[in-house]
């Protein structure tokens, strides 16, 4: 048991700012088993299509209404979110595998005004070359940073679906745990 309370700073997690739309609002107010499904779907979508913060899934743990202690609600939310992101990343991985065989897609991304490939290759590729799938998990453990670019960049470089899913699960869970420890300062387990 950790003797530190969690100050619920929903503003820093995007729940009170309201700037991310209906899906984020649904996550922020999620309760019960349906709330867990909403968290899973959100995590699935942010892995491959929505550049939104993962940390938004944490505030519902306080009021999840599963009949569990708060600390166990956090564990359940972290696991459900991690599984959703792993599933979404496998979908992105498949798209990346198809894209690397499609020269026009790569050329289009290289010419985009945001220069997505150059930026992601510089960061994610360095991590993947040096640390492999552990590098992906490390990249995905950074709180506040959208995962979508990292997942797609890595998906073009690698070929093992299971290791890719495991790395994204570990990175997702790690990010939420780091957020609880560093940003919030811990959690009271009652």
C-alpha angles and dihedrals in degrees: 000000000000115000095210125101124227112236101210102228098179092167091064090049095051099248098114097035091069092202098124102063139232098327094054090045090052090051093048092054097038118139136171127000091319087055089055089053090051090051090049093049092047091050091047091052097046089055094066114007116015120066093207130133118273093209092076088084093068104070094062090062089077092061104021094131096215094132091248131120113270093250090056090048087058091050091050092048092048092049094044092047092046092051091048092050092046090053092047091048091053087054089049089045090056090049089049091051090053092044095053088060091050111077095189092059092052091047091050092051091048091053096046115120091242092053090223097176096049093051096043093043091053093054110024096035091052090052094044094048092048101038107013115208090351086062090057091050089050092049091050092049094070108109118231097017119115112244100207098089094045092049094050094044091051093043091062091053103046137054111196112098096190095049090045092053091046091050093050091047091050092046093048094048090043092052092052092046091048089050091053094047102038106027099035098028097236138308135269110235109204 
